[in-house]
């Protein structure tokens, strides 16, 4: 699915992986997260081959925000803390993560606030919208506090304003960490520090938004096509 891809992810950067469906973005992210072992080549953390580490010690350092976050039928508090179940879940820490993910406001409006069960199958349980679940997932990533955060289409279910807010928060989350952003929505990658363009499993372009637009390659084509469609549907 992915071949001859060489890249360096640096602390404090937002790195975007873009490309059309089937280009290998999600597979590459799974390799970075330690979920897949590469058949050829190596993944290195701070210069050391991860094959030498216990898989759990690699996964311990990774947080993931998915397009469809898991909707655990548990309390709002448990949904935030489940990524670090080994850590005592003090209220200040949970609320700080929820504020960072922009979830605190709607959680406080629930019938039992952080103790509200997030499923209609329970008495007094609550049903959240897709956007609220997504904000809860971002809060979970803040609480997990891992050095590598992988976001796979994290705003697919959000409107433009909510999407902007999520990316602003991910930028804050990137401070001192590395964020890998996978998306085919080109407008959201403009702010990335570096953009890698994948095509049929191969790395074909890399650079920032300005340099890739100037190069006039696949990235520029995708960006221009989406911008034209966006303007056409909104104006």
Secondary structure, DSSP 8 states (H G I E B T S, - for coil): ---S------TT-EEEEE-STTSSHHHHHHHHTTSS--SSS--EETTEEGGGS-HHHHHTTEEEE-SS----SSBHHHHHHGGGTTS---HHHHHHHHHHTT-HHHHHTSTTGGG-BSSTTSTT-----HHHHHHHHHHHHHHH--SEEEEESTTTTS-HHHHHHHHHHHHHHTTTSEEEEE-S-GGGGTT-SEEEEEETTEEEEEE-HHHHHHHTSHHHHHHHHHHHHHHHHH-
